[in-house]
Amino acid sequence: MALLGCACAAACATPRSNLPAATMPPGAQSAREILPADLDVALWLDVTRLRSLWSVAPDRQLARVLAEYGLFAATSDAEAAFWIRLLSQSKSVWIACRPSHDGCRDTVLFARGRYDHRDPLTALPDTAMPMDLGAGWFRYGRKHEVQRQQAARVYFAPPDRIVVVTPAEVDAVERSLEQGHAASSELSVEERGLFSMTLRPPAIARLVEKRAPAAAQLLREARLIRIWLDSDPQMLALSVSVDFSDRERAERARHAFAILFDILKVGDARNRAANELQVVGSNLVMHFRFAPDVANSEPEPGLSVPNGDAEPAAQ
């Protein structure tokens, strides 16, 4: 039930000389080089700090939140244990995915932490023997076809790096990590705050076009959106930067958001003065500070906390 173990343990169970070897050693080593360039959303999570949002089973709670947004599928107890164990041993996680009406799809995850000394073959069901890729990396594949959001392949560089790939992105990650063709994408994400996110606005515009055509048009004029969330003991601080091709488009967007926030009464009267919209060059920058709202929610099957008690966290 343990997540991923050190590949040296796998080598103990299977002599290194018997492991199939790749034709060339891995090239890409960082999240930016490995995460596929064709995906439209990139996130970075400070897992260590995010755990502090919960006092009961934080790794299960965080796994439940990620599953709710479609970032992975835990269709069995064994797969749920895989993700929970991964999060419990991770310090930072990078995720790239493709947005859809049902959340994110086609996820690729890169994690850094300190992982235990157990064989990944015991963590995921139906996992084939590892391939030694060289440069410290091992590749674990599934023996049979899996669903779209399930882990199709795991790359492990003990003791501190793991990459988990869903089926649609296997070829892309193979090119970057195994063949040395590092991904080239402007969709880099800063390591900042509790979490940060970078996304391509046209991908979001396609999702909201029917329900909100004006918002979709505004999104099409933008080039990138960057979001950061941070916290102190009392407040959450959210920053949003929308990158346009010129200042005029950014000013139009600022005016539209100002009207929208006034209609929706974003923040209460005390906090609204602290919510800022400003144009910096060709970027619309928005800052918000607010007290976190909390809500109880039922845990996902296989991801429930002990005794079924789901603790609220910032939404």
Steps between C-alpha positions, in 0.01 A plus 500: 500500500801720520536740210823498322816367627851554424603327181790348685244286682363393164851416395536289813191302404608485135876501429600817317662300222163339427316830457439599139705806408393796290687585182599846627506662845239757608555855386249730670529521878281790620125551502524772237688267265275199559143638516353484145476827307160412351318525835323825591518515880806474724490502880758500776402392852694552821378172646672556832307824561175371353498217753471765774148586378377176657569351840332165423651273232639788289636275225162333454327837500737644242467191283122534520515863382724411204272212406194728511661723237576201279876516541510125552264206537506269799279218377614247758630492856846414370511800269364729773778375728753570223400868478468551874843349559650711222366822654607396849862476386508800264620851573413665169281387212471632143194402294414567137161413354237576238188686628154362426144550621561219750824640638852427382590207277815335362704578810876480531642539851859569604570471873801561720531366852658223696357166399522176690683180410217284373453361154249690279383160379323463834337844482295490180315189386588340170844662472771353277861448600703824488730610221832655599525817291839608627583832667324373813153462343277190493181463298196305623215430259160337545448159343150576375308798369386753762239775506576852379584647842674198645876468526623327185869540574718599795857626472706485817844646574571401860495637751341833410324521160184341361307558177149357454350498149145434380447318167462794259835654596717188508660571162571866587671414830693219336640749248606750767621273779630196313607639163639832617261727307417736787155656489501861377204693635431852623266342753752511783368539854664687787576328828318756711255499791279205594447429133540674169343440161562602141243437228428582139183711478373364164462154656275650769314714245386187317347368822299813587406616150139379504419620849700825500594615147623842619735339749618258229582791270697670777695180563583463132672838508728390784822304456566352844339504843709455813346439842665482843347423838677565828391525862577639841332387825191717436463561128544351156668711233409432137684664212400472134700633206346496150748557219368683190676594179465875569400746772171598332362147530616484861319828579177370343526188710560703817184700435297183437626334819432814705136496388472127564646525850266783586198299382612190686616703801828315514615518862309683769511878542792472744712285271404638161743791530781248526396334174704672230478503123780670315665493161875452497635524147279261301399296807182528703597428861242423769563455872249371753518437873222314673424277794487136389157342465464144620255230405448138586500259210470126466828323425548323171464121504833347594629833626300529821673603818494278808145447632368683194568842656569757230650819641430836334779691333527824305297477180 
